C-alpha cells in the first residue's frame, strides 16, 4: 500500500518552468555528504503532484538523443524521449526533503511506458509527476515515480519508473538458477562514453553511471550504463516493428558495466532481452 498522509490527497503544485537538472543533482550530492543532513528523509511519500506546462521539443536535443541511443533521426519522438523531457520534474520530486529515499545511490530497477499515440516534435507537452507505492524490498525499499505527458489536456504518454533504495546491502548476484539465454540477434559493444553521453542527453548525472569512484561508493566496481539507455537501445533495435500505440515494460536485472559487450535477443512473443557474454541477464522486456 502507498505510504501517504492520512488524507491520501496529493496537492497539485504547478511550476513556472522545467527545473534545472544539474542544480538538483548538485544539491543531492551535497546532501549525501556527512553532516549536511542528507540522511533525514520523509517517512512516507510526498503529498504533492508537480506539473509543468508548455514544454517544447528541442530538435537538436532530440537528434542528439537519437544518435546516443541508436534511433533513426526523425521528428517522431521515441517512446523513451518524453521520459528525458520530463525527467527534471521527476528529479525535483525525488530531491525534495520529504522524498523517502536519497537520490544518490538510487537504482532504477524497472520501467513501464505507455504511448497512446505517436507524438511529434512540433507538439507541446504538459508534464505531471508524483510518487506512489512505497514498499519494502529484500535489499531496502522501492518506490514508483509516475510521469505523465499530455497534449491539450489529453494524456498521450505515461511512464512509471521503479527505484530501489538500498539500505546497507550492496548489490550482488541474483540467487537461484537462471534459464538459458535466448539466441542473440545482435551484439553491441558498450563503451565507457555511453555513461557520460547518456548523462548529457538525459540530464541523469548519477555518479554511478559517470564516475569510477562514484560507482565504487555504491557497490559497483565500475560505472554502469543507465537503465533507460539500455531500454532505449533495445527499442531502437525494434523500431521498425513497433506499433503506433503500445506499452513496453522492462525489468533491469544485472547492471551493464562500462565497458562491456552485450547480446540483444528479440523474442517471438513480443519480448526482448539483453545478456552479457556469459548469458547472464541485464534486461528483460515485453512490448504489448
Number of C-alpha atoms within 10 A of each C-alpha: 7 14 18 18 13 6 7 10 11 16 11 14 12 13 12 10 12 18 17 13 19 14 12 20 22 13 14 21 17 15 20 17 11 9 9 10 12 19 14 14 15 13 13 18 24 22 19 15 19 19 23 20 18 16 17 13 19 12 15 9 14 21 17 18 24 21 12 17 24 17 21 15 15 13 14 14 19 24 27 24 20 22 23 17 22 25 21 22 24 25 22 19 22 23 19 18 18 17 21 23 30 22 23 21 21 17 21 21 18 22 22 19 23 20 22 16 14 15 21 13 15 12 13 16 26 19 27 21 25 23 28 20 16 22 14 12 13 9 15 15 16 24 25 21 21 20 25 22 26 18 17 11 9 11 16 18 25 22 25 22 21 22 20 23 22 20 13 9 12 12 14 10 8 11 6 6 6 10 9 9 17 17 13 17 11 12 15 12 11 17 13 19 15 20 26 19 17 22 19 15 20 22 18 22 22 22 23 26 27 25 18 16 14 19 19 14 14 19 14 19 15 20 24 24 26 27 23 23 21 20 25 23 20 22 23 20 18 15 16 9 10 15 13 11 15 16 17 22 21 23 20 25 19 19 21 25 22 21 17 15 15 22 23 22 20 20 15 7 9 14 16 22 24 29 23 20 12 9 17 19 25 21 24 18 22 17 19 13
